[in-house]
């Protein structure tokens, strides 16, 4: 099973990316990037132990958090940008 662990993470990354396409909010995309990076690290044998499930989950969480922060900085609300509403839909 340890030799195929990268496949599981790769399939999870693709499923999360598909979920992001169905509900675009840049939330699932960060998780997809994290799972994809864990899968790539396992495939390239970068010192990640496939049998260390808690370690893999921590690595996944850290990489997903960094990916989400990067997406937020790159595509999120810009500094100083405020969303204002001039018209209330209930006043028609």
VOLUMFI-541345 format. One record per residue: residue number from 0; x, y, z of N, C-alpha, C in turn. Coordinates in Angstrom, 3 decimals, decimal comma, m for minus. Layout:
+-----+----------+----------+----------+----------+----------+----------+----------+----------+----------+
:   k :      n_u :      n_v :      n_w :     ca_u :     ca_v :     ca_w :      c_u :      c_v :      c_w :
+-----+----------+----------+----------+----------+----------+----------+----------+----------+----------+
: NUM :        X :        Y :        Z :        X :        Y :        Z :        X :        Y :        Z :
...
+-----+----------+----------+----------+----------+----------+----------+----------+----------+----------+
END
This chain:
+-----+----------+----------+----------+----------+----------+----------+----------+----------+----------+
:   k :      n_u :      n_v :      n_w :     ca_u :     ca_v :     ca_w :      c_u :      c_v :      c_w :
+-----+----------+----------+----------+----------+----------+----------+----------+----------+----------+
:   0 :    0,830 :   m1,212 :    0,000 :    0,000 :    0,000 :    0,000 :    0,858 :    1,253 :    0,000 :
:   1 :    2,033 :    1,188 :    0,659 :    2,845 :    2,398 :    0,784 :    3,356 :    2,883 :   m0,564 :
:   2 :    3,528 :    1,964 :   m1,534 :    3,975 :    2,385 :   m2,855 :    2,883 :    3,065 :   m3,659 :
:   3 :    1,658 :    2,843 :   m3,271 :    0,527 :    3,425 :   m3,998 :   m0,099 :    4,605 :   m3,269 :
:   4 :    0,515 :    5,031 :   m2,165 :   m0,062 :    6,121 :   m1,382 :   m0,149 :    7,405 :   m2,189 :
:   5 :    0,800 :    7,623 :   m3,085 :    0,771 :    8,863 :   m3,861 :   m0,430 :    8,905 :   m4,788 :
:   6 :   m0,914 :    7,735 :   m5,215 :   m2,109 :    7,692 :   m6,045 :   m3,332 :    8,177 :   m5,283 :
:   7 :   m3,433 :    7,783 :   m4,037 :   m4,574 :    8,193 :   m3,212 :   m4,596 :    9,703 :   m3,069 :
:   8 :   m3,427 :   10,287 :   m2,785 :   m3,345 :   11,742 :   m2,652 :   m3,599 :   12,428 :   m3,995 :
:   9 :   m3,147 :   11,824 :   m5,082 :   m3,398 :   12,394 :   m6,410 :   m4,872 :   12,384 :   m6,770 :
:  10 :   m5,550 :   11,288 :   m6,460 :   m6,991 :   11,206 :   m6,728 :   m7,745 :   12,194 :   m5,846 :
:  11 :   m7,312 :   12,336 :   m4,590 :   m7,941 :   13,317 :   m3,703 :   m7,751 :   14,732 :   m4,247 :
:  12 :   m6,564 :   15,014 :   m4,790 :   m6,305 :   16,337 :   m5,366 :   m7,219 :   16,598 :   m6,560 :
:  13 :   m7,386 :   15,594 :   m7,413 :   m8,271 :   15,772 :   m8,569 :   m9,730 :   15,920 :   m8,149 :
:  14 :  m10,149 :   15,169 :   m7,139 :  m11,533 :   15,283 :   m6,661 :  m11,783 :   16,661 :   m6,059 :
:  15 :  m10,812 :   17,172 :   m5,310 :  m10,972 :   18,510 :   m4,728 :  m10,952 :   19,589 :   m5,806 :
:  16 :  m10,138 :   19,397 :   m6,836 :  m10,120 :   20,358 :   m7,942 :  m11,457 :   20,344 :   m8,688 :
:  17 :  m12,030 :   19,167 :   m8,859 :  m13,346 :   19,062 :   m9,493 :  m14,413 :   19,722 :   m8,629 :
:  18 :  m14,328 :   19,521 :   m7,329 :  m15,266 :   20,161 :   m6,415 :  m15,131 :   21,687 :   m6,474 :
:  19 :  m13,915 :   22,182 :   m6,664 :  m13,698 :   23,626 :   m6,800 :  m14,357 :   24,150 :   m8,066 :
:  20 :  m14,338 :   23,360 :   m9,134 :  m14,989 :   23,809 :  m10,371 :  m16,500 :   23,870 :  m10,212 :
:  21 :  m17,054 :   22,999 :   m9,376 :  m18,501 :   23,005 :   m9,157 :  m18,940 :   24,113 :   m8,206 :
:  22 :  m18,081 :   24,475 :   m7,266 :  m18,386 :   25,517 :   m6,287 :  m17,193 :   26,458 :   m6,179 :
:  23 :  m17,007 :   27,343 :   m7,165 :  m15,801 :   28,177 :   m7,185 :  m15,777 :   29,205 :   m6,055 :
:  24 :  m14,819 :   29,066 :   m5,170 :  m14,670 :   30,019 :   m4,075 :  m13,222 :   30,086 :   m3,600 :
:  25 :  m12,320 :   29,420 :   m4,296 :  m10,903 :   29,330 :   m3,942 :  m10,695 :   28,676 :   m2,587 :
:  26 :  m11,637 :   27,890 :   m2,113 :  m11,467 :   27,175 :   m0,846 :  m10,941 :   25,774 :   m1,137 :
:  27 :  m11,636 :   25,043 :   m1,982 :  m11,218 :   23,682 :   m2,287 :   m9,943 :   23,656 :   m3,119 :
:  28 :   m9,655 :   24,736 :   m3,843 :   m8,450 :   24,780 :   m4,658 :   m7,193 :   24,736 :   m3,797 :
:  29 :   m7,220 :   25,379 :   m2,647 :   m6,086 :   25,311 :   m1,730 :   m5,862 :   23,898 :   m1,230 :
:  30 :   m6,953 :   23,194 :   m0,902 :   m6,842 :   21,798 :   m0,476 :   m6,347 :   20,915 :   m1,618 :
:  31 :   m6,808 :   21,193 :   m2,842 :   m6,367 :   20,417 :   m4,002 :   m4,875 :   20,603 :   m4,241 :
:  32 :   m4,401 :   21,834 :   m4,107 :   m2,972 :   22,096 :   m4,281 :   m2,171 :   21,389 :   m3,193 :
:  33 :   m2,648 :   21,433 :   m1,966 :   m1,971 :   20,748 :   m0,869 :   m1,889 :   19,248 :   m1,100 :
:  34 :   m2,996 :   18,635 :   m1,504 :   m3,006 :   17,196 :   m1,766 :   m2,123 :   16,856 :   m2,962 :
:  35 :   m2,130 :   17,712 :   m3,967 :   m1,270 :   17,489 :   m5,131 :    0,208 :   17,566 :   m4,775 :
:  36 :    0,572 :   18,500 :   m3,915 :    1,969 :   18,610 :   m3,499 :    2,403 :   17,431 :   m2,638 :
:  37 :    1,520 :   16,945 :   m1,779 :    1,832 :   15,745 :   m0,995 :    2,005 :   14,553 :   m1,939 :
:  38 :    1,115 :   14,429 :   m2,920 :    1,217 :   13,341 :   m3,892 :    2,527 :   13,422 :   m4,671 :
:  39 :    2,894 :   14,615 :   m5,092 :    4,146 :   14,801 :   m5,828 :    5,355 :   14,484 :   m4,957 :
:  40 :    5,299 :   14,896 :   m3,703 :    6,392 :   14,587 :   m2,780 :    6,545 :   13,095 :   m2,541 :
:  41 :    5,432 :   12,384 :   m2,452 :    5,480 :   10,927 :   m2,287 :    5,981 :   10,248 :   m3,549 :
:  42 :    5,558 :   10,746 :   m4,706 :    5,971 :   10,152 :   m5,973 :    7,471 :   10,317 :   m6,190 :
:  43 :    7,986 :   11,497 :   m5,884 :    9,413 :   11,775 :   m6,096 :   10,281 :   11,319 :   m4,932 :
:  44 :    9,658 :   10,742 :   m3,900 :   10,355 :   10,238 :   m2,719 :   11,257 :   11,306 :   m2,106 :
:  45 :   10,638 :   12,411 :   m1,721 :   11,375 :   13,547 :   m1,153 :   11,525 :   13,447 :    0,359 :
:  46 :   11,616 :   12,259 :    0,878 :   11,801 :   12,070 :    2,304 :   10,508 :   12,012 :    3,089 :
:  47 :    9,384 :   11,953 :    2,401 :    8,090 :   11,854 :    3,062 :    7,791 :   10,371 :    3,265 :
:  48 :    7,495 :    9,990 :    4,495 :    7,222 :    8,590 :    4,802 :    5,761 :    8,263 :    4,483 :
:  49 :    5,500 :    7,356 :    3,538 :    4,117 :    7,035 :    3,166 :    3,300 :    6,419 :    4,293 :
:  50 :    3,929 :    5,702 :    5,201 :    3,198 :    5,046 :    6,271 :    2,901 :    5,939 :    7,457 :
:  51 :    3,455 :    7,133 :    7,483 :    3,273 :    8,065 :    8,594 :    2,030 :    8,927 :    8,336 :
:  52 :    0,874 :    8,382 :    8,625 :   m0,390 :    9,063 :    8,322 :   m0,519 :   10,397 :    9,055 :
:  53 :   m0,220 :   10,477 :   10,364 :   m0,316 :   11,789 :   11,024 :    0,635 :   12,817 :   10,409 :
:  54 :    1,823 :   12,383 :   10,035 :    2,775 :   13,296 :    9,395 :    2,286 :   13,776 :    8,043 :
:  55 :    1,670 :   12,860 :    7,281 :    1,113 :   13,242 :    5,979 :   m0,028 :   14,234 :    6,134 :
:  56 :   m0,865 :   14,013 :    7,137 :   m1,988 :   14,929 :    7,352 :   m1,513 :   16,305 :    7,803 :
:  57 :   m0,475 :   16,339 :    8,639 :    0,085 :   17,631 :    9,060 :    0,705 :   18,341 :    7,866 :
:  58 :    1,462 :   17,604 :    7,062 :    2,061 :   18,196 :    5,863 :    0,983 :   18,710 :    4,913 :
:  59 :   m0,071 :   17,918 :    4,736 :   m1,191 :   18,333 :    3,892 :   m1,832 :   19,609 :    4,417 :
:  60 :   m2,039 :   19,679 :    5,726 :   m2,638 :   20,872 :    6,322 :   m1,770 :   22,106 :    6,150 :
:  61 :   m0,474 :   21,955 :    6,358 :    0,440 :   23,096 :    6,215 :    0,503 :   23,555 :    4,766 :
:  62 :    0,656 :   22,608 :    3,837 :    0,733 :   22,975 :    2,412 :   m0,583 :   23,569 :    1,915 :
:  63 :   m1,706 :   23,037 :    2,380 :   m3,010 :   23,589 :    1,983 :   m3,191 :   25,000 :    2,529 :
:  64 :   m2,775 :   25,208 :    3,771 :   m2,864 :   26,549 :    4,353 :   m2,008 :   27,555 :    3,608 :
:  65 :   m0,790 :   27,157 :    3,257 :    0,081 :   28,051 :    2,492 :   m0,480 :   28,324 :    1,098 :
:  66 :   m1,040 :   27,286 :    0,478 :   m1,652 :   27,471 :   m0,842 :   m2,853 :   28,400 :   m0,755 :
:  67 :   m3,664 :   28,245 :    0,292 :   m4,842 :   29,103 :    0,449 :   m4,414 :   30,551 :    0,666 :
:  68 :   m3,386 :   30,760 :    1,489 :   m2,894 :   32,123 :    1,724 :   m2,362 :   32,718 :    0,421 :
:  69 :   m1,627 :   31,910 :   m0,347 :   m1,130 :   32,388 :   m1,638 :   m2,244 :   32,737 :   m2,600 :
:  70 :   m3,282 :   31,909 :   m2,641 :   m4,430 :   32,212 :   m3,500 :   m5,160 :   33,454 :   m3,023 :
:  71 :   m5,279 :   33,601 :   m1,729 :   m5,963 :   34,775 :   m1,172 :   m5,200 :   36,048 :   m1,500 :
:  72 :   m3,872 :   35,982 :   m1,380 :   m3,059 :   37,163 :   m1,703 :   m3,082 :   37,456 :   m3,195 :
:  73 :   m3,087 :   36,411 :   m4,006 :   m3,041 :   36,599 :   m5,457 :   m4,367 :   36,932 :   m6,092 :
:  74 :   m5,449 :   36,372 :   m5,577 :   m6,744 :   36,528 :   m6,235 :   m7,831 :   37,087 :   m5,335 :
:  75 :   m7,534 :   37,325 :   m4,087 :   m8,556 :   37,771 :   m3,144 :   m8,801 :   39,261 :   m3,205 :
:  76 :   m9,404 :   39,765 :   m2,170 :   m9,700 :   41,186 :   m2,070 :   m8,388 :   41,946 :   m1,924 :
:  77 :   m8,224 :   42,945 :   m2,733 :   m7,013 :   43,738 :   m2,697 :   m7,009 :   44,643 :   m1,474 :
:  78 :   m5,829 :   45,017 :   m1,017 :   m5,692 :   45,884 :    0,144 :   m6,324 :   47,243 :   m0,157 :
:  79 :   m7,171 :   47,678 :    0,726 :   m7,850 :   48,949 :    0,542 :   m9,152 :   48,841 :   m0,232 :
:  80 :   m9,416 :   47,693 :   m0,826 :  m10,652 :   47,512 :   m1,579 :  m11,775 :   47,148 :   m0,616 :
:  81 :  m12,829 :   47,920 :   m0,663 :  m13,962 :   47,696 :    0,229 :  m15,184 :   47,436 :   m0,633 :
:  82 :  m15,936 :   46,458 :   m0,276 :  m17,150 :   46,146 :   m1,015 :  m18,293 :   46,950 :   m0,417 :
:  83 :  m18,887 :   47,813 :   m1,213 :  m20,001 :   48,636 :   m0,747 :  m21,233 :   48,356 :   m1,605 :
:  84 :  m22,369 :   48,552 :   m1,003 :  m23,634 :   48,364 :   m1,688 :  m24,388 :   49,690 :   m1,656 :
:  85 :  m24,803 :   50,156 :   m2,809 :  m25,531 :   51,417 :   m2,902 :  m27,035 :   51,188 :   m3,064 :
:  86 :  m27,411 :   49,966 :   m3,324 :  m28,807 :   49,673 :   m3,590 :  m29,192 :   48,418 :   m2,823 :
:  87 :  m30,290 :   48,487 :   m2,111 :  m30,806 :   47,346 :   m1,385 :  m31,842 :   46,639 :   m2,234 :
:  88 :  m31,694 :   45,335 :   m2,423 :  m32,634 :   44,626 :   m3,282 :  m34,022 :   44,560 :   m2,679 :
:  89 :  m34,174 :   44,837 :   m1,395 :  m35,484 :   44,782 :   m0,769 :  m36,255 :   46,094 :   m0,884 :
:  90 :  m35,656 :   47,104 :   m1,473 :  m36,311 :   48,409 :   m1,565 :  m36,966 :   48,647 :   m2,919 :
:  91 :  m37,159 :   47,648 :   m3,719 :  m37,795 :   47,851 :   m5,015 :  m39,290 :   47,866 :   m4,918 :
+-----+----------+----------+----------+----------+----------+----------+----------+----------+----------+
END
